[in-house]
Amino acid sequence: MAGGPVWRPVPEADRTWLTRQPLPADGRPLTDLLDEVRDRILPYPMGNGHPRFFGWVNSPPSPAGVFMAPLAAAMNPSCAGGDHAGVLLERTAVRWLAELVGFPHRPGAGLLTSGSSMATVVALATARHQAFRDQGHDVRETGLYGHRPLALYVSAEAHSCLRKAAELLGLGTRYLRIVPVDAAFRMDIDELRRLIAADRRAGVRPFFVAASAGTVNTGAVDPLDDIAAIAREHELWFHIDGAYGALGILANDAVPQYAGLERADSLALDPHKWLGVPVDAGCILFREPAGPHAAFSLVPPYLRDEDAGELGWFSEYGTEQTRPFRALRVWATIANLGRDGIVRLVQHTTRLARTLAELVEASDDFELLAPAVTSITAFRHRPPTLDTDRAEALNEAIPAAVQRRGHAFLTGTRLSGAAALRACILHPATTKDDLIVLLDEIRAAAREVTT
């Protein structure tokens, strides 16, 4: 609630109850369970329902999604495939997401996932399958044994899910190339070209490049059109991580900086971020449906369906066999807001990020670290009398101190090797006054940790 603390620590008694309950021998009435939820769980939320929650990339849940979630649970379908509402509605939900961000969509070329971490696994596995097929091998049959190494390229600001996916799929971090970024924390195109050329000389095959459409540290959008051109020149799979920031294309005058998004082979985005669909709800979109189908289709005899149609089952395009009814929450959130409402939300939050950047630049004790491109503002608390070493320690300590005070919630990161503060604005009820409170809370927290 806006009038209460954003976050508060869990007292030891409730912490013990939450973590050390013995397995009950006898069941208890639902009314008793609801009392315990009221007394021991609801008082300790993450905090992302509060308009002064600026941590990570966690939005408040959309009212439509909250109301629909119990209905999806009550129906409890498996959306692997079949002819029922959960599967059919997912076709519309995925198409709507593609239309919102301007990504070309063919039927079957996308599905909902648990989030962009899994969406990235699906995209990278598809790209890996195609890369081996182009060399005359079937990776599903032979695995990675004895084949020429494949190189992947991600920026220094790329999300960790890309590294996790590379490790999980056996591609190895030895061949994961980290491309330096420019002063605005965007992928350096000249460095990308240099790394590709070096790999070719070394006998390593470049095959995959991932760009960011809104990084989690600063909200930076990589030069997508330039990266698309390089990918086409070198026959690389072009993936875009738009988990958080793809919807930023809807902000005022934002379309030019997203030029090239429509050229990607795959695009990951999370409706449970900027849109506020209750977790979990991610999405992977593909330019062509044949790629993921070739990488994943495997239909055991007990699931064969002669009436599945041309597209087959969703489980033939990704890792999950049993799939929850995510589409109801996604569909309801978009239908409730409408495109115009989503545009207003994106414009409101990006405008506030720029307002915060202006407040930072107008003060003598804060330093702006990157342009406010989406709804993230990255900055540092830097009182004029503080030397570099003390400023580093102070900015490392500030986030936890702000959180403990309970009036705002802030998280930190590292930019160019130094401690930084970042505020991600996703709540539709956040105002400029909340931003002023945030800066005042940082100052108060700084005084606490230095006395």
C-alpha positions, 0 to 999 in steps of 0.5 A: 500500500502507498501509505505503508512501508515499501519493504520491511524485514521479516521478524525472527519469529515469522522467519522461523515459521516461514522456513522451518515448518514441520510437515503436517500429519493432518490437514487443516481447514482452508480458513486456518490457512487463510488466517496464517497467510494474512498474519505471516505472509501478506505483511512481508511483500517484496515491495513492488506494489508500492509506487516508491519501489524502484528496485530491479525490474519488478512491476506491480501486478496488473489488476486484470492479471490478478483477477484472472490468475485464479480462473486460470488456476481453476481451469488448470489446463496443460497448454502443451497443445490440443483444441481448448481455450488455453491453447487458442488464446495463446495464439492471440496473446503472442500475436498482440505482443508482436504487434505492440513492439512492431515485430513481424509475426507469422502464426506459430512463430512464438510462444509464452514462457516462464520468462526471458531466461527460458525464452533465451534458452529456446532462442539459443537452442534454435540458433545452435540447431540451425548452425550445426544443420548449416554444417551438415550435422544434426545436433539433436543426434550427434550433440556437440562432440567433435564439432568446430567451436561456435562463438557468441557475441554479447555486450558487456551490459548483456543480461546474465541469462545469455551466459547461463543459456550458453553454459546450459546448452554446452556452448561454453563461456570460452567462446562467449565474446564480451563486446565492449560498450561505448560511453552510453553503454551501448554495444561498440560496433567496431569492437564487434567487427574486430572480435568476429574477424579475430574468431574467423582467423582463429578457426572459430565459427561466429554464429550468434549475436545478442543485442539489448533493447533496454539493458537492466543497468541503464536501459540502454538500447544497442544500435540494433540496425547496425548489429542486424547488418553485421549479422546479415553480412556474417550470417549470424543469428541475430537475437534481441533481448527485449525482456524489459525494454522492448516496449520502450519503442512505444515512448514518445520519439523512441521508434528511431532508436529501436530501428532494426528490431524488426530484423531480428531472428528472435526477440525475447520480451517479458509481459511480467515486466513493463506490462505488469502481468503477474509472474510468470509470463515471458515470451519468445518471438521468431521470424520463422516458425520452422527454426524452433520446430526443427529444434524441439519437435518431439511428439511421443505416441501418447500425444500424437494428435492427427487434428493438431493442424499445421502448427502442431502443439506449442510443446513442439516449439520449446522446452516445456511439455506441461505448460500453464495457462499463462495466456489468460493473464497476458490477454486480460492485461493487454485487453484491459489497458488497450494499446493506448493505455500501454502507450500511456504507461510507457510514456509516463514511466519513461518521462519520470526517468528523465525527470529523475535524471534532470533532478540528479543533474540539477543537484550538487551531490548526485552524478548522472551516469548514463542517459535516461533512455527507457524508464531506468535512471543510473546515477551516483551519490557524490557529495562534493567533499567526498573522495573517490574511495569513500564515494565508492564505499558509500554507494555500495552501502546506500541501497541496503540502508535505503531499503531498511528505512522503508520509505523507498526501495532502491538497488545498486549495480556496477557501471564501468567497474564502479558502484552505482545506484539505479532506479527502475520506474514501472509503477503507474502511480509513481509521481515526481514527488516520489522521486524527490522522496527517493533522493532525500532518502538516499541523502538520509541513508548516506548520513546514517552509514557515514556517522 
